[in-house]
Amino acid sequence: MRIVGLAVPLRFGPAAAIGPAAGRRAGAFQQCFFFTFYPRFSVDIFDRISANRGPLGSHSHYAHGYFTFPKLEGQINPRMMFRGKEVLTWSLNNYLGLANHPDVRQADIDGATDYGMAYPMGARIMSGNSTLHEQLENELGDFVHKPAALLLNFGYQGVVSIIDALVSRHDVIVYDAESHACIIDGVRLHQGKRFVFPHNNVENLEKQLVRAKRITDETGGGILVITEGMFGMSGNLGKLREIVELKKKFDFRIFVDDAHGFGTMGPTGAGTAEHLACEAGVDVIFYTFAKSMASIGAFVAGPESVIEYLRYNMRSQIFAKSLPMPLVVGALKRLELMRSQPQLRENLWTIVRALQSGLREKGFNIGTTESPVTPVLLNGEIPDATALTFDLRENHGVFCSIVVYPVVPKGVIMLRLIPTAVHTLADVAQTIAAFEAVAAKLDKGVYSKTPLTAVPA
Ligand SMILES: Cc1ncc(COP(=O)(O)O)c(C=O)c1O
């Protein structure tokens, strides 16, 4: 860090108004002087980032290529290759097993052969529209029982941009504390007030709505409540029905990110709101193609006038290239299979039930999941987690995602399993046996006695 000078800013408000860190530095001086004196440091940005690699990047020296950025190779199936060995994988959101379905593979090939990856060029609004883009939107809207739908080139940017387009600075956003990063980033763009409620705490949400209403009564704005349909880490479902009920007491609109619920939840796969029988009360819904559809792209669905507004006002769509045609052709095929082959969803749920009941019977804590996402919660520190994961992968051939602090509390290790329609009951049995073996070692302290200091090459 280089000291470049001593600034003497004139400030009359509380020190906190210039940021908490500066506030702490300035606090002592403030007692004595009317004006705030504080040293101002500047730092070279590259120096700072080479000193602080970020919460995940700081582990990259031992994690890269194994715990982070692992390479699963071969066809996308439950059995794939990891560092030259076959592993049983539970970490892909290929819920319906469509990634490697022969009809899907063929449609992807045909789309690329007929159109190449470039067509159509430009943003939809300028030159990047096509009849197939519009056909896909109509079919998607019908599938999720909404009057209209709008295709998005990427899900993450889509959510950020939907939020940005829906609210004005007079509006108030109220959102779930465990919302996905794309919701958080969308909320960050908001220039008006925002309130957060603890995850799925509807009682607290009501309190936040009272606060929000006080503000909108003054600004003349509206309230947007944002949550997820199916939470991808815990497997919890958003309290959509209870939130919709609150509309009887408060005026607000609901925006739901149902990335994981699309294709997996509800009698027809239309998502979590269908599963919870409250579709009509959920105003605007987002779904991605990155999970059940095993592709890239996304869409937002809702009332005709709102979707038309988003079509002309979402900055991530107006100022970016539209979805390449092979992705559109591929999505049409995937949607056809989702409609015509309900057995894919049934297979998924057979595996989900077998896995979750099997784990529970063996005494594992799988949290409060109500969906295919299956977290297994164990007690241990980060070194235990890495040694256990290594053992699981190398000695039991089981590959799943590992989640540690700060995503889960200190002392908790979360192994996250994503069942799919193409797993088998034998895969489930192998995995439960492997989990029993590693959990027994964890309990005996084997991993903390022999922590993994480096992943063997
Ligand atoms: C809840 C949720 N919302 C949005 C996204 C972003 O979607 P995409 O991968 O299509 O950008 C994800 C992750 O894929 C997600 O899990």
The ligand as an SDF file (V2000), in Angstrom:
LIG
                    3D

 16 16  0  0  0  0  0  0  0  0999 V2000
  -31.3530  -19.9210   -8.8180 C   0  0  0  0  0  0  0  0  0  0  0  0
  -30.5650  -19.5800  -10.0470 C   0  0  0  0  0  0  0  0  0  0  0  0
  -30.8870  -18.4910  -10.7560 N   0  0  0  0  0  0  0  0  0  0  0  0
  -30.2010  -18.1490  -11.8640 C   0  0  0  0  0  0  0  0  0  0  0  0
  -29.1370  -18.8870  -12.3090 C   0  0  0  0  0  0  0  0  0  0  0  0
  -28.3770  -18.4200  -13.5170 C   0  0  0  0  0  0  0  0  0  0  0  0
  -28.7750  -19.1070  -14.6540 O   0  0  0  0  0  0  0  0  0  0  0  0
  -27.7950  -19.3050  -15.9040 P   0  0  0  0  0  0  0  0  0  0  0  0
  -26.8660  -20.4260  -15.5760 O   0  0  0  0  0  0  0  0  0  0  0  0
  -28.7380  -19.6220  -17.0150 O   0  0  0  0  0  0  0  0  0  0  0  0
  -27.0600  -18.0260  -16.1250 O   0  0  0  0  0  0  0  0  0  0  0  0
  -28.7570  -20.0380  -11.5910 C   0  0  0  0  0  0  0  0  0  0  0  0
  -27.6140  -20.8860  -12.0160 C   0  0  0  0  0  0  0  0  0  0  0  0
  -27.4580  -21.3930  -13.0580 O   0  0  0  0  0  0  0  0  0  0  0  0
  -29.4980  -20.4040  -10.4480 C   0  0  0  0  0  0  0  0  0  0  0  0
  -29.1830  -21.4890   -9.7370 O   0  0  0  0  0  0  0  0  0  0  0  0
  1  2  1  0
  2  3  1  0
  2 15  2  0
  3  4  2  0
  4  5  1  0
  5  6  1  0
  5 12  2  0
  6  7  1  0
  7  8  1  0
  8  9  2  0
  8 10  1  0
  8 11  1  0
 12 13  1  0
 12 15  1  0
 13 14  2  0
 15 16  1  0
M  END
$$$$
